[in-house]
Amino acid sequence: MTLPIIAEPLVDATYATLKKEVHDGGYRLNPDEDFTKNLVRGLLKNEQRYGYRACPCRLASGKREEDLDIICPCDYRDPDLAEFGACYCALYVSDAVLLQKQKLLPIPERRPPRAARKKILSVQPSGQVPLTALPLPVWRCRVCGYLCAREQPPDICPICKVSKERFERFI
């Protein structure tokens, strides 16, 4: 099956929309517009192919349930940004990279191998989990109340745009 070519006006419109949404959410796109538009083409191609925007730098299975972790923005974006200044495919970059205070280096793959992912997907929760048994801490923005469960708070609150210092561990 041959997929139709992605029209440049669609790439340009998607890039503009994504850039605004990303900025409004406190994130930054890679400043290399040609590079970034190639990634946008990949996202759009995957959307044509699978019905969802799987990360263009990873091999998608074509089964949405198996690929939820790599639908852009992927589950690994924020840890990669915090540790390396960019996500795995470098679509998203940190302010330090954007301002050329940090150099982009290769980023190791965080996504577990397929067998480990299948094991995670097959585990079904049995009843309620005690709050102390949650796998990740929950962070609360002290300004707007936004909650997120992850290793570290976001650099910028996606709701009110305050910095990570304004977050407190909630659970």
Helices and strands as residue ranges (DSSP letters): H 8-24, E 28-29, H 33-50, H 64-67, G 68-70, H 77-84, E 92-93, H 95-98, H 114-122, G 131-133, E 138-141, E 147-149, G 164-166, E 167-169
